[in-house]
Amino acid sequence: MLCFIMFKYVCVCVCLCICVYRLVRLALYHIKHMFLFQDDSMAVLEAWRDRLEARGVAVVVSGHKSARPMGVGHSKNQAVAQSSGEFLCFQDSDDIMLPQRVRLQFESSLLHPNSLIGSRISRLPQGSTERYTRWINSLTPDQLQTQAFTSHGPTVVMPTWFCSRKLFQKVGPFNEGGKGVPEDLLFFYQHLRQGGSLVRVNECLLVYRYHEEAATHSVTEETMWKLRLDFLQERVLSQWEHFTIWSAGKQGRKLFRSLSPSTQRKVRAFCDVDVKKIKRGFYTYEESQERPKPRVPVLDFREACGPFIICVKLDMTGGELEENLSSLHLKEGIDYYHFS
């Protein structure tokens, strides 16, 4: 088992590079997150280099001395740039790679050269982010594509990514905007724009550590919302003449208000299961500058016409949402998409 230690204020981007001869080279890029914070992490990395090279694993260690944090995207790009293999295996320094990961993902990448390869995960501490973990591990192959718009982010979780260098160079590099930029989601969406596919090895190959200082916590909900919305409008809503928003609640109304005016006019109705919302009959967008103000019917879900954008959180209704969708004989990716 390979375990890379996370220093509290330090990110070490790890990039395992594999060539067709199955030689493994390890590139480590050290980047400080705290202004003028001093530690001995580089010395620790140097010690690990000695131990790994003694076992035949070539290791490159480098970093920067800038007082300004360069960000996660920068560290990943540098780790890739200073490495040389034909395949890239990304490993965050605070996570634990299981022994079979490289072999299984390498084999999968040979079969699927235009794919980002992921895997199932477990969390440390156990029980962290149970809904998210269940979602990551239970998506079907089709849902890896169709559920790319949810608030969970990439359907193939970034700490498990494995791909060819050729694919990375085609899609990348990672955005280097720094703190608050979801560089993984931006790369993920660009990969899909270019016709890339997604594959998950259906074994747990990574122990994904949860902690409060994780870079993902610096990304705001509004940043994620805008990126997801833009991608939804680009990939789905631009292809539809009309659609219905499933949920007349807070999330459904926010979606309607966030749409471009031309896309708002495609909304036939809201639909819901809440009798009170249905009895109101309409939702009026009071803040709109248009005259007359947009006024959208609110219908019982059984009376609504698809296709639908679902604005109800997954795994939060005790199976009621899934039962309702099934009762209408709808197919995900054709009749509806989740945006929750």
C-alpha positions in Angstrom: 0.0 0.0 0.0 1.3 3.5 -0.9 0.3 6.1 1.7 1.1 9.8 1.1 1.0 12.0 4.2 -0.8 15.3 4.2 0.9 18.0 6.1 -1.7 20.3 7.7 -0.7 23.4 5.6 1.0 21.8 2.7 -0.3 20.2 -0.5 1.9 17.7 -2.3 0.6 16.9 -5.7 1.5 13.3 -6.6 1.6 12.1 -10.2 2.4 8.5 -10.9 3.5 8.1 -14.5 3.4 4.7 -16.2 4.9 3.8 -19.5 4.0 0.8 -21.6 6.9 -1.1 -20.1 5.1 -0.8 -16.7 7.9 1.2 -15.2 6.6 3.5 -12.5 7.9 7.0 -12.0 6.8 9.3 -9.2 6.6 13.1 -9.6 6.1 15.1 -6.4 5.4 18.8 -6.5 5.4 20.6 -3.2 3.3 23.8 -2.7 2.8 25.7 0.5 -0.7 26.9 1.3 0.2 29.2 4.3 2.0 32.5 3.9 5.5 32.2 5.4 4.7 28.8 7.0 7.9 26.8 7.6 8.0 23.0 7.9 10.2 20.1 7.1 7.9 18.5 4.5 10.5 18.8 1.7 13.0 16.9 3.9 10.3 14.2 4.5 9.7 14.0 0.7 13.5 13.6 0.1 13.6 10.8 2.6 10.7 9.1 0.8 12.5 9.5 -2.5 15.5 7.6 -1.1 13.3 4.8 0.2 11.3 4.5 -3.1 14.4 4.7 -5.4 15.9 1.9 -3.3 13.0 -0.2 -4.5 13.4 0.9 -8.2 10.9 3.7 -8.3 12.3 6.8 -10.0 11.2 9.9 -8.1 11.3 13.6 -8.9 10.8 16.2 -6.1 10.5 19.9 -6.7 8.5 22.9 -5.5 8.5 26.7 -5.4 9.6 29.3 -2.9 7.1 32.0 -3.7 5.3 33.6 -0.7 2.1 33.5 -2.7 0.3 30.1 -2.8 0.2 28.9 -6.4 -2.9 26.7 -6.0 -3.9 23.2 -6.6 -4.2 23.5 -10.4 -0.6 24.8 -10.6 0.8 21.9 -8.5 -0.9 19.3 -10.6 0.3 20.9 -13.9 3.8 21.0 -12.6 3.8 17.4 -11.4 2.6 16.4 -14.9 5.2 18.7 -16.6 8.2 17.3 -14.7 7.1 13.7 -15.3 7.6 11.6 -18.4 5.3 8.5 -18.6 2.6 7.8 -21.1 -0.1 7.4 -18.5 -0.9 9.6 -15.5 -2.2 8.4 -12.1 -3.2 11.3 -9.9 -2.9 10.8 -6.1 -3.6 13.4 -3.5 -1.0 13.4 -0.7 -3.6 12.9 2.0 -5.3 9.9 0.5 -4.4 6.2 0.6 -3.9 4.3 -2.7 -4.8 0.6 -2.5 -2.2 -1.8 -4.0 -4.2 -2.9 -7.1 -5.1 0.7 -8.2 -2.4 1.3 -10.8 -2.7 -2.1 -12.4 -6.5 -2.1 -12.7 -6.7 1.5 -13.9 -3.9 1.0 -16.3 -5.6 -2.0 -17.8 -8.9 -0.1 -18.1 -7.1 2.9 -19.8 -5.7 0.6 -22.4 -9.2 -0.6 -23.2 -10.7 3.0 -23.1 -8.0 5.4 -24.3 -10.3 8.4 -24.6 -11.6 8.0 -21.1 -11.0 9.5 -17.7 -10.7 6.4 -15.5 -11.9 6.5 -11.9 -12.8 4.0 -9.2 -15.0 3.4 -6.2 -13.8 4.9 -2.9 -14.1 4.6 0.9 -13.8 7.5 3.3 -11.6 8.3 6.2 -13.0 8.9 8.8 -15.6 6.2 8.1 -19.0 7.6 7.6 -17.8 11.0 6.2 -20.1 12.4 3.5 -22.3 9.3 3.3 -24.6 10.5 0.6 -21.8 11.7 -1.6 -19.9 8.5 -1.2 -23.0 6.4 -1.9 -23.5 8.5 -5.1 -20.0 8.2 -6.3 -19.9 4.4 -5.8 -23.4 3.6 -7.2 -23.6 5.5 -10.5 -24.3 3.3 -13.5 -22.0 3.7 -16.6 -24.7 5.9 -18.3 -25.1 8.0 -15.2 -21.4 8.9 -15.2 -22.4 11.1 -18.2 -26.0 12.0 -17.4 -25.4 13.2 -13.8 -22.6 15.5 -14.7 -24.7 18.6 -13.7 -25.4 17.9 -10.0 -23.9 19.8 -7.1 -21.8 16.8 -6.3 -19.4 17.7 -9.1 -17.5 15.3 -11.3 -19.1 11.8 -11.5 -15.6 10.3 -11.6 -14.1 11.8 -8.5 -10.8 13.6 -9.1 -8.6 11.9 -6.5 -9.1 8.6 -8.5 -8.3 10.0 -11.9 -6.1 8.0 -14.3 -5.6 8.8 -18.0 -3.2 8.8 -20.8 -0.8 11.8 -21.1 -2.2 12.3 -24.6 -5.7 12.8 -23.2 -4.4 15.2 -20.5 -2.5 17.3 -23.1 -5.6 17.4 -25.3 -8.0 18.6 -22.6 -5.7 20.4 -20.1 -3.9 21.9 -18.5 -5.7 22.5 -15.2 -6.9 26.0 -14.5 -4.4 27.8 -12.3 -6.8 30.4 -10.9 -5.9 29.2 -7.3 -8.1 29.2 -4.2 -11.8 29.0 -4.9 -11.4 27.7 -8.5 -12.8 24.1 -9.0 -10.0 23.1 -11.4 -11.3 19.5 -11.4 -14.8 20.4 -12.6 -13.5 22.7 -15.3 -11.2 20.0 -16.6 -14.0 17.4 -16.3 -16.4 19.6 -18.4 -13.8 20.4 -21.0 -13.2 16.6 -21.3 -16.9 16.0 -22.0 -17.0 18.9 -24.5 -14.3 17.3 -26.5 -16.3 14.0 -26.7 -14.4 12.3 -23.9 -15.9 9.3 -22.1 -15.9 8.3 -18.4 -15.1 4.9 -16.9 -15.2 3.7 -13.3 -13.3 0.6 -12.2 -16.0 -1.0 -9.9 -13.6 -1.7 -7.1 -12.6 0.5 -4.2 -9.1 1.6 -5.1 -8.7 4.7 -2.9 -9.3 5.7 0.7 -10.4 9.3 0.3 -9.6 11.3 3.4 -12.1 14.0 4.6 -10.8 17.0 6.5 -11.8 20.6 7.0 -8.8 22.1 5.3 -9.4 20.3 2.0 -9.2 22.7 -1.0 -12.7 21.8 -2.2 -14.1 23.7 0.8 -12.8 27.0 -0.7 -15.1 26.7 -3.7 -18.4 28.5 -3.1 -21.8 27.1 -3.8 -22.5 30.0 -6.2 -19.3 29.3 -8.2 -20.4 25.7 -8.6 -24.0 26.7 -9.5 -22.9 29.1 -12.3 -20.6 26.5 -13.9 -23.2 23.7 -13.6 -25.9 26.0 -15.0 -23.8 27.2 -18.0 -22.9 23.6 -18.8 -26.6 22.5 -18.5 -27.7 25.2 -20.8 -24.9 24.5 -23.3 -25.3 20.7 -23.4 -29.0 20.1 -22.7 -31.3 23.0 -22.7 -30.0 24.5 -25.9 -31.2 21.2 -27.6 -34.7 21.3 -26.2 -37.7 23.4 -27.5 -39.5 23.2 -24.2 -39.1 21.6 -20.8 -40.6 21.4 -17.3 -38.8 22.1 -14.0 -39.5 19.4 -11.5 -39.9 21.2 -8.1 -41.6 24.5 -7.5 -39.6 24.9 -4.3 -36.5 26.9 -3.6 -34.1 25.1 -6.0 -36.6 25.0 -8.9 -37.4 28.7 -8.6 -33.7 29.5 -8.3 -33.0 27.6 -11.5 -35.7 29.4 -13.4 -34.4 32.8 -12.2 -30.9 31.9 -13.2 -31.7 30.9 -16.8 -31.1 33.2 -19.7 -34.3 35.0 -20.8 -34.5 33.0 -24.0 -34.2 29.7 -22.0 -36.8 30.9 -19.4 -39.3 31.2 -22.3 -38.8 27.4 -22.9 -40.1 26.5 -19.5 -43.6 25.1 -19.9 -44.3 24.6 -16.2 -43.1 23.7 -12.8 -44.3 20.4 -11.4 -44.4 19.2 -7.8 -45.9 16.7 -5.3 -46.7 19.4 -2.8 -50.5 20.1 -2.8 -50.0 23.6 -1.4 -47.7 24.6 -4.2 -49.9 23.0 -6.8 -53.0 24.8 -5.5 -51.3 28.2 -6.0 -51.5 27.5 -9.7 -48.6 29.7 -10.8 -45.2 31.0 -10.0 -44.6 34.7 -10.9 -41.0 35.9 -11.3 -41.5 39.2 -9.4 -37.9 40.4 -9.8 -38.0 40.1 -13.6 -37.5 43.3 -15.7 -39.7 41.9 -18.4 -43.3 43.1 -18.8 -45.5 41.3 -18.3 -43.6 39.4 -15.6 -43.0 35.7 -16.4 -45.8 33.6 -14.9 -45.3 29.9 -15.0 -47.9 27.2 -14.2 -47.4 24.8 -11.3 -48.8 21.3 -12.0 -49.1 18.0 -10.4 -46.1 15.9 -11.6 -48.5 13.4 -13.1 -50.1 16.0 -15.3 -46.8 17.6 -16.5 -45.1 17.1 -19.9 -41.5 16.3 -20.2 -38.6 16.6 -20.7 -37.8 17.5 -17.1 -34.9 19.1 -15.2 -35.1 17.6 -11.7 -34.3 20.0 -8.9 -34.9 17.6 -6.0 -31.8 16.4 -4.1 -30.9 12.8 -4.8 -31.2 10.3 -2.0 -33.2 12.6 0.2 -36.8 11.6 -0.3 -36.8 8.0 1.0 -37.1 6.7 -2.6 -40.2 8.8 -3.4 -38.6 10.8 -6.2 -37.3 7.6 -7.8 -40.7 5.9 -7.5 -42.4 8.9 -9.1 -40.0 9.0 -12.0 -40.4 5.3 -12.5 -44.2 5.6 -12.5 -44.0 7.9 -15.5 -41.7 5.4 -17.4 -39.1 8.1 -18.0 -35.5 7.4 -19.2 -32.7 9.4 -17.6 -30.6 11.3 -20.2 -33.5 11.5 -22.6 -36.6 12.4 -20.6 -34.9 14.0 -17.7 -31.6 15.2 -16.1 -30.8 15.8 -12.5 -29.7 19.3 -11.5 -29.7 19.2 -7.7 
